[in-house]
């Protein structure tokens, strides 16, 4: 047998009657077999010496089997694509390199796919594949492998499998969502479907949120959430599906849309699939753990998941705009005011309240986008890539800064959200300018109407103060007052009545106040800055901290939070 023979029929033993090997579907020209191995249509063989002068060919594979391609991901980890013949067709499967190096694991992994190797030959196959790849290293293609959809380190953008790079996800749970990211129908059909949003700016916000995701890395904005909430049957899910149809199949038969019925780790894995694409979490009524929503809202802007030990997935990276839908706003699952700055909330009914006309528009969008999807995203990326070439990126960043200033509006919370609104506004401008969306971008008054009005959930300090008022009202007898002979309650005093500038008010003991707020889901330390900024706490420079004053309570001097008289003041109408 010739050393490093070409892929041809061996001329000895059981293989003598096999047809000459000429199948170039598996390997490029110039690929050779390592010394001692041969291949034909019957399989792969290795030469074994059974006595001093006797050699036989032992079958190690029952069909032609080769290393077809090597994929290298951004951090240098490799995956190997194997190819073999099954009847008249060529089968390819990609597995991690660690699997190829362990024959039994390889057989177990690819056995159901038809790998033509039995377990007893696993070790021989393992050695053959290593020798084959080593000899043909210069001939076997080495290709960039993506682990996420979206932006890659080489500046390319992956919108779907093999567009333009092969994607091998790290977790099996990500595969259905990856499969949903594919084109179907026509771009013209998608534009005709999305045209139904033209008269409904609130519905358009879901579309612009999904188009804004690729812009985040370019303009330096972290991931954030767009919350579309309100009464049922108002088209919230349809609007989100219309936005998601830019990139993926949004219909119920696919996994392009994600559900709020999930866990923290599963949610992180779904987010980890993308680096510049949106993720839709549908229907907040399915939430099983409110604490998970709270944690996720804070994790999303960090662009990575929680740190974990014990071999669990840790710090999973992403870059995304998360679109949430449901009757209940995601902000109702958290009591921290900081969460409000990370979420853009759309309270208007996406398709309005116009009865039959609104319903018809929603149905048009829903049905059209179920048949035409995944075609607009690649066009948007193509135009975006051209736009950021050379000095174009600086112009894009400058435009985002200008839009940020334009959308600061009047309140502090609006100012903090301005960069997020600017991302949506920039996406709207670009999509209209490049002919992606078949209608003009919303005017400034529309953006102001949707995002300038402060919601009650924006002011966590005031919400916590409502808890304090209720607590005081229901525990009046536990307030000590000077000059009275009230006996101390069994559970102890909660504070005392006071006068500030001759006006009656209340002072509360720190631990009792802290416990009360914690039961309602608030941290005292997190609302103190808001109370101080609004002048709700009486302060004195002679104390440290200035807002924790010393006052007498039943003969002892203690520190307490003293509220401004206006906090507990009641009008005549309230008194009634």
C-alpha positions in Angstrom: 0.0 0.0 0.0 1.3 3.4 -1.0 2.2 5.8 1.8 0.0 8.9 1.8 -2.0 7.5 -1.1 -4.6 9.6 -2.9 -8.3 8.8 -2.3 -8.5 5.8 -4.6 -9.6 2.2 -4.5 -7.1 -0.1 -2.7 -6.0 -3.1 -4.6 -6.0 -5.7 -1.9 -8.3 -7.8 0.3 -12.1 -7.4 0.5 -12.0 -4.0 -1.3 -10.8 -5.4 -4.6 -14.3 -5.3 -6.1 -15.2 -1.8 -5.0 -15.5 0.9 -7.5 -12.8 3.4 -7.8 -13.1 6.3 -5.3 -13.9 9.5 -7.2 -16.5 11.3 -5.0 -15.3 14.9 -4.7 -18.3 16.0 -2.7 -16.5 15.2 0.5 -13.1 16.6 -0.1 -11.3 19.2 -2.3 -8.7 18.1 -4.8 -5.3 17.2 -3.4 -6.5 15.6 -0.2 -4.5 12.5 0.7 -5.0 9.5 3.0 -2.5 9.1 5.8 -0.1 6.3 5.7 -1.7 2.9 6.4 -5.3 4.1 5.6 -7.4 3.7 2.5 -10.9 4.8 1.5 -13.5 3.7 -1.0 -17.2 3.5 -1.4 -17.4 0.7 1.1 -15.8 2.7 3.9 -12.5 3.6 5.5 -9.8 0.9 6.1 -6.6 0.7 8.2 -3.8 -1.7 7.4 -3.0 -4.1 10.3 -0.1 -6.5 10.5 -1.2 -9.9 11.9 2.1 -11.7 11.4 5.6 -11.1 10.1 4.7 -11.1 6.5 0.9 -10.9 6.6 -1.1 -7.6 6.4 -4.8 -7.2 6.3 -7.1 -4.2 5.9 -9.5 -3.7 8.8 -12.7 -1.7 8.3 -13.1 1.2 10.7 -16.0 3.0 9.0 -18.8 1.5 7.0 -19.0 4.4 4.6 -16.6 7.1 3.4 -15.9 9.5 6.4 -13.6 12.6 6.4 -13.0 15.8 8.2 -14.8 18.3 5.9 -14.2 21.7 7.6 -12.8 23.3 10.8 -14.6 26.2 12.3 -12.9 28.6 14.7 -14.9 30.9 17.0 -14.0 34.4 18.1 -12.1 33.2 21.2 -10.2 30.4 19.4 -12.4 27.4 20.3 -12.8 25.0 17.4 -15.6 22.8 16.0 -15.1 20.1 13.4 -17.5 19.3 10.5 -17.5 15.7 9.6 -18.9 14.4 6.3 -19.9 10.9 5.2 -21.9 9.2 2.5 -25.3 7.8 3.3 -26.6 6.1 0.1 -26.6 8.7 -2.5 -26.4 11.7 -0.2 -23.7 13.4 1.8 -24.3 14.0 5.5 -22.5 16.7 7.4 -22.5 17.3 11.1 -20.5 19.8 13.2 -19.3 18.9 16.7 -16.9 20.4 19.2 -13.3 19.3 18.7 -13.3 17.7 22.2 -16.0 15.3 20.8 -13.9 14.3 17.7 -11.0 13.4 20.0 -13.1 11.0 22.0 -14.3 8.2 19.8 -17.0 6.7 22.1 -18.4 10.2 22.7 -18.3 10.8 19.0 -20.3 7.6 18.2 -22.8 8.5 21.0 -23.2 12.0 19.7 -23.6 11.3 16.0 -25.0 7.8 16.1 -28.6 9.0 15.5 -27.4 11.1 12.6 -26.1 7.9 10.9 -22.4 8.1 11.6 -21.1 4.9 9.9 -19.0 3.8 12.9 -19.8 1.3 15.6 -18.7 1.6 19.1 -16.1 -1.2 19.0 -14.3 0.8 16.2 -14.5 4.1 18.0 -10.9 4.3 19.1 -9.7 3.4 15.5 -11.9 6.1 14.1 -10.6 8.6 16.6 -7.0 8.0 15.5 -7.9 8.0 11.8 -9.7 11.4 12.0 -6.7 12.9 13.8 -4.2 11.5 11.2 -6.4 12.6 8.3 -6.7 16.2 9.6 -3.0 16.4 10.5 -1.9 15.4 7.0 -4.4 17.6 5.2 -4.3 20.7 7.4 -3.5 23.0 4.5 -6.4 21.6 2.4 -9.2 21.4 4.9 -11.0 24.8 5.0 -10.8 26.7 8.3 -13.8 29.0 8.6 -14.9 31.7 11.0 -17.5 30.3 13.4 -20.1 32.5 15.0 -21.5 31.8 18.5 -24.1 34.6 18.4 -26.2 36.2 15.8 -25.4 39.9 15.1 -22.1 41.7 15.2 -18.9 39.7 14.9 -15.3 40.7 15.9 -14.4 41.0 12.2 -17.1 43.7 11.7 -19.5 41.4 9.9 -23.1 40.9 11.0 -24.8 37.5 11.1 -28.6 37.7 10.4 -29.2 33.9 10.1 -27.4 30.6 9.7 -24.6 30.9 7.1 -25.5 34.5 6.5 -22.6 35.1 6.2 -21.1 32.8 8.8 -21.8 29.4 10.3 -23.4 29.6 13.7 -22.9 27.0 16.3 -24.6 28.0 19.5 -23.3 27.0 22.9 -26.6 25.7 24.3 -29.2 23.4 22.8 -32.0 25.6 24.1 -30.8 28.3 21.7 -31.3 26.1 18.6 -35.0 26.7 18.0 -34.6 30.5 18.2 -31.6 30.3 15.8 -33.7 28.3 13.4 -36.5 31.0 13.5 -34.0 33.6 12.2 -34.4 33.0 8.5 -36.0 34.7 5.6 -39.3 33.7 4.1 -41.7 35.3 1.6 -40.6 38.6 0.0 -39.4 42.0 1.1 -42.3 43.6 -0.9 -44.7 41.3 0.9 -43.3 42.3 4.3 -43.5 46.0 3.4 -47.2 45.6 2.4 -47.9 43.9 5.7 -46.1 46.5 7.8 -47.9 49.3 6.0 -50.8 48.6 8.4 -48.8 50.3 11.2 -48.6 53.6 9.4 -51.5 55.2 11.3 -50.5 53.7 14.6 -47.3 55.3 16.1 -47.5 53.2 19.3 -47.3 50.0 17.2 -44.4 51.5 15.3 -42.4 51.7 18.5 -42.0 47.9 18.5 -40.8 48.0 14.9 -38.2 50.7 15.7 -37.1 49.0 18.8 -36.2 45.9 16.8 -34.5 48.0 14.1 -32.5 49.9 16.8 -30.8 46.8 18.2 -27.9 46.8 15.7 -27.3 50.5 16.5 -26.5 50.1 20.2 -22.8 49.1 19.8 -22.2 51.7 17.2 -23.5 54.6 19.2 -22.3 53.3 22.6 -25.7 52.6 24.3 -26.2 49.6 26.5 -29.0 47.1 26.1 -32.4 48.3 27.3 -36.1 47.3 27.4 -39.1 48.6 25.5 -42.3 47.7 27.5 -45.6 47.6 25.6 -48.3 47.2 28.2 -52.0 47.8 28.7 -55.4 46.2 28.4 -55.8 43.0 26.4 -56.9 42.9 22.8 -55.1 46.1 21.9 -52.5 44.5 19.6 -49.5 44.4 21.9 -48.3 41.0 20.8 -49.1 41.8 17.1 -47.0 44.9 17.3 -44.1 43.0 18.8 -44.5 40.3 16.2 -44.4 42.9 13.5 -41.1 44.2 14.9 -39.6 40.8 15.3 -40.5 39.9 11.7 -37.7 42.2 10.6 -35.3 39.4 11.6 -37.2 36.2 12.3 -40.4 34.2 12.1 -42.7 35.7 14.7 -45.5 33.2 14.3 -46.6 30.8 17.0 -45.3 27.8 15.1 -41.7 29.1 15.4 -39.5 30.3 18.3 -38.7 33.8 17.2 -40.7 35.2 20.1 -39.8 34.2 23.6 -42.2 33.8 26.6 -42.2 35.3 30.0 -42.8 31.8 31.4 -39.1 31.2 32.0 -36.3 31.2 34.5 -33.4 33.5 35.0 -30.9 31.2 33.5 -33.1 30.2 30.5 -33.8 33.9 29.8 -30.0 34.7 29.9 -29.4 31.9 27.4 -32.0 33.3 25.1 -30.5 36.8 25.3 -27.0 35.3 24.8 -28.0 34.2 21.3 -27.8 37.8 20.0 -25.3 40.6 19.8 -27.2 43.4 18.1 -30.6 41.8 17.5 -33.8 42.2 19.5 -35.5 39.6 21.8 -39.2 39.7 22.4 -40.5 38.5 25.8 -44.3 38.0 25.4 -47.1 38.2 27.9 -46.1 39.3 31.4 -49.1 37.4 32.9 -47.0 34.3 32.5 -44.3 35.5 34.9 -43.9 32.9 37.7 -41.2 34.8 39.8 -41.4 38.6 40.0 -37.9 38.7 41.5 -36.6 37.2 38.3 -38.1 40.1 36.3 -36.5 42.6 38.7 -33.1 40.9 38.4 -33.4 40.7 34.6 -34.3 44.4 34.2 -31.0 45.2 36.0 -29.0 42.6 34.1 -30.0 43.6 30.6 -28.2 47.0 30.6 -25.0 45.3 31.9 -24.9 43.4 28.6 -24.2 40.2 30.4 -25.8 37.7 32.8 -25.1 36.8 36.4 -21.8 35.4 37.6 -22.2 31.8 38.7 -19.9 29.1 40.0 -20.1 25.4 40.1 -19.9 24.9 36.4 -23.1 26.9 35.7 -23.2 29.3 32.7 -21.7 32.5 34.0 -21.6 36.1 32.7 -23.3 35.2 29.4 -22.8 38.2 27.0 -25.4 39.9 24.8 -26.3 43.2 23.2 -30.0 43.7 22.6 -33.2 45.7 22.8 -35.7 43.5 24.7 -39.3 44.1 23.8 -41.8 43.1 26.6 -45.5 42.7 26.1 -48.4 42.2 28.5 -51.3 43.7 30.4 -48.9 44.3 33.4 -45.9 46.6 32.9 -42.5 45.0 33.7 -41.9 48.0 36.0 -44.7 46.8 38.3 -42.4 43.8 39.2 -39.8 46.1 40.7 -39.9 48.8 43.4 -36.5 50.3 42.5 -36.7 53.7 40.8 -33.4 52.9 38.9 -35.2 50.3 36.9 -37.4 53.0 35.3 -34.4 54.7 33.6 -33.7 51.4 31.9 -37.1 50.9 30.4 -39.1 52.8 27.8 -42.8 52.2 28.4 -45.5 52.5 25.7 -48.9 52.8 27.5 -51.0 53.7 24.4 -52.9 50.9 22.7 -50.6 49.9 19.8 -53.4 49.7 17.3 -55.6 52.3 19.0 -59.2 51.9 20.0 -60.9 52.3 16.7 -62.9 49.1 16.8 -63.2 47.3 13.5 -60.7 49.5 11.7 -58.0 49.0 14.3 -58.7 45.2 14.4 -58.4 45.0 10.6 -55.0 46.8 10.6 -53.7 44.5 13.3 -54.9 41.4 11.4 -53.2 42.7 8.3 -49.9 43.1 10.1 -50.2 39.8 11.9 -51.0 37.6 8.9 -48.7 39.4 6.5 -45.7 39.1 8.8 -46.4 35.4 9.5 -45.7 34.8 5.8 -43.1 37.4 5.1 -40.2 37.8 7.5 -36.5 37.9 7.9 -36.0 40.0 4.7 -35.9 43.5 6.0 -33.1 43.0 8.5 -30.4 42.0 6.0 -31.3 45.0 3.9 -31.1 47.3 6.9 -27.7 45.8 7.8 -26.4 46.2 4.2 -27.4 49.9 4.2 -26.0 50.4 7.7 -22.6 48.8 6.8 -22.3 51.1 3.9 -23.3 54.1 6.0 -20.7 53.5 8.7 -17.8 53.0 6.2 -15.1 55.6 6.6 -16.3 58.8 8.4 -19.9 57.6 8.3 -19.8 56.2 11.7 -18.9 59.5 13.3 -21.9 61.1 11.5 -24.1 58.4 12.9 -22.9 58.9 16.4 -23.3 62.7 16.0 -26.9 62.3 14.8 -27.6 60.1 17.9 -26.2 62.7 20.2 -28.4 65.4 18.6 -31.5 63.2 18.9 -30.6 62.6 22.6 -30.6 66.3 23.3 -33.9 66.7 21.4 -35.6 64.0 23.5 -34.5 65.1 27.0 -38.0 66.7 27.6 -38.6 68.2 31.0 -38.3 65.6 33.8 -35.1 64.0 35.2 -36.4 60.5 34.2 -37.0 61.7 30.6 -33.4 63.0 30.5 -32.0 59.7 31.7 -34.1 57.8 29.1 -33.2 60.2 26.3 -30.3 58.1 24.8 -32.7 55.2 24.5 -35.5 57.1 22.8 -32.8 58.6 20.5 -31.9 55.0 19.4 -35.5 54.4 18.4 -35.7 57.7 16.7 -32.5 57.2 14.8 -33.7 53.7 13.7 -36.9 55.3 12.5 -35.0 57.9 10.5 -32.6 55.5 8.9 -35.3 52.9 8.1 -37.4 55.5 6.3 -34.4 57.1 4.5 -33.2 53.7 3.2 -36.6 52.6 2.1 -36.8 49.8 4.6 -40.1 51.0 6.2 -42.8 52.2 3.8 -43.7 55.3 5.8 -42.1 58.4 7.3 -40.5 58.5 10.7 -42.8 59.9 13.5 -42.7 63.6 14.2 -41.3 65.1 17.4 -44.7 65.6 19.0 -45.4 61.9 18.6 -42.2 60.9 20.5 -43.0 63.5 23.2 -46.5 62.2 23.6 -45.4 58.6 24.0 -42.3 59.1 26.2 -42.3 62.6 27.8 -45.2 62.0 30.2 -44.0 60.7 33.6 -45.6 57.6 34.9 -46.4 56.9 38.5 -43.9 54.0 38.4 -41.2 56.5 37.5 -41.2 57.9 41.0 -40.3 55.1 43.4 -39.8 57.6 46.2 -43.4 58.7 46.1 -44.6 55.1 45.8 -42.6 54.3 48.9 -44.0 57.3 50.7 -47.5 56.0 50.1 -46.5 52.9 52.0 -45.3 55.0 54.9 -48.5 57.0 55.0 -50.6 53.8 55.0 -48.3 52.4 57.8 -48.8 55.5 60.0 -52.5 55.6 59.4 -52.9 52.0 60.5 -50.6 52.3 63.5 -51.6 55.6 65.1 -51.7 54.1 68.6 -48.1 53.1 68.3 -47.0 56.7 67.9 -45.8 58.3 71.2 -46.9 61.8 71.9 -45.4 64.1 74.7 -47.7 64.9 77.6 -49.8 61.7 77.2 -50.0 58.6 79.4 -50.4 56.1 76.6 -48.9 52.7 77.5 -46.3 51.4 75.2 -47.8 48.9 72.7 -46.8 45.2 73.0 -44.8 45.5 69.7 -43.2 48.8 70.8 -43.3 52.4 69.6 -42.9 53.1 65.9 -42.1 56.8 66.3 -43.7 59.9 67.7 -45.8 63.0 66.9 -43.8 66.2 66.4 -44.1 69.8 65.5 -41.9 71.4 62.8 -42.4 75.1 62.3 -45.5 74.8 64.4 -47.0 72.3 62.0 -47.7 68.7 63.1 -45.8 65.9 61.6 -44.4 62.4 62.3 -40.9 61.0 63.2 -40.3 57.3 62.6 -37.7 55.0 64.1 -35.2 53.8 61.5 -35.6 50.0 62.1 -39.4 50.1 62.1 -39.4 52.2 58.9 -36.9 50.0 57.2 -38.9 46.8 58.1 -42.1 48.3 56.8 -40.6 49.4 53.5 -38.9 46.0 53.0 -42.1 44.2 53.4 -43.5 46.3 50.5 -40.4 45.6 48.4 -38.5 48.8 48.9 -35.1 49.4 50.3 -34.9 52.4 52.7 -31.4 53.4 51.5 -32.6 53.5 47.9 -35.5 55.9 48.5 -33.7 58.3 50.9 -32.0 60.2 48.1 -35.3 60.8 46.4 -37.0 61.9 49.6 -34.1 64.3 50.4 -34.1 65.7 46.9 -37.8 66.5 47.2 -37.4 68.0 50.6 -39.6 65.4 52.3 -37.2 64.9 55.3 -36.4 67.5 57.9 -32.6 67.9 58.1 -30.2 69.6 60.5 -26.4 70.2 59.9 -25.7 69.4 63.6 -26.4 65.7 63.0 -24.6 63.1 60.9 -26.3 62.1 58.7 -28.2 65.4 58.6 -31.5 63.7 57.9 -31.4 61.4 61.0 -32.4 63.6 63.9 -32.2 63.1 67.6 -35.6 63.4 69.4 -37.1 62.4 72.7 -39.3 59.3 72.8 -40.9 58.3 76.1 -38.0 59.7 78.1 -35.1 58.6 75.9 -33.4 60.4 73.1 -33.3 58.4 69.9 -32.5 59.0 66.3 -35.4 59.1 63.8 -36.5 60.2 60.4 -38.6 63.3 60.7 -40.9 64.0 57.7 -41.9 67.4 56.5 -45.4 68.4 57.7 -46.7 68.4 54.1 -46.1 64.6 53.9 -49.0 63.8 56.3 -51.0 67.0 55.8 -54.6 66.4 54.7 -57.0 68.7 52.9 -60.5 69.2 54.0 -61.7 67.1 51.2 -59.3 64.3 52.2 -60.6 64.5 55.8 -64.1 63.9 54.7 
